[in-house]
Amino acid sequence: MVTPARPEPPDPARPDPELPDPARPGPAGATSAPLPPPREPHGPYRVCLVCLGNICRSPMAEALLRAAVTEAGLAGAVTVDSAGTGDWHLGQGMNPQARAALSHRGLDGSAHRARQIRPGWLEDRDLILAMDAANLSDLRAMAGQAGHDRIRLFGEVGRLSEPGGAEIPDPYGGSDDDFGHVLDLLGAAAPVVAARLAQLLGRPAEPA
């Protein structure tokens, strides 16, 4: 079960000290690094969010990050999609509890259909954000020796600061409160990820 503690949202408006100082300590003692540059300088920056089955965490994160990207004035400059590392739920809609949690925040997950990430996607996306350490390990194993700087934890990039906050726990099979807690974590991190993308692309995030 997921501990129902609520995180303190980071402040996406504060300057990003890790861009000039990539050695700044991050969550849980991790080293925070700059975001990788675009593969195609004149194309959109492509972000893929990945969990296990692509029916709970990553589609919730996709909806929240898309909204944050739009609010930051990055519509068209950043594209967001999601996938899972496994194939159990291919073609299925979002988990009903995940969809309901999103609906309570005014977001619609009805169009989502689960997909599985493929090796070829790793060379196409600018940034791949895993929900937990197991997802991260699977993705980096798929990538081999190249591109590990483009495969990160969503919570690490989003500066979740509570203990273990860099990992987003899997609410599958849990209560509605568990899904609400995960949505709180994702909702705290998404505006920070969007603000960092705006800074990377030289387009300061618009105030909310």
Buried (B, 14 or more C-beta within 10 A) or exposed (E): EBEEEEBEBBEBEEEBEBBEEEEEEBBBEEEBBBBBEBBEEEEBBBBBBBBBBBBBBBBBBBBBBBBBBBBBBBEEBBBBBBBBBBEEBBEEBBBEBBBBBBEEBEBEBEEBEBBBBEEEBBEEBBBBBBBBEBBBEBBBEBBEEEBEEBBBBBBBBBBBBBEBBBBBBBBBEBEEEBBBBBBBBBBBBBBBBBBBBBBBBEBEBEEE
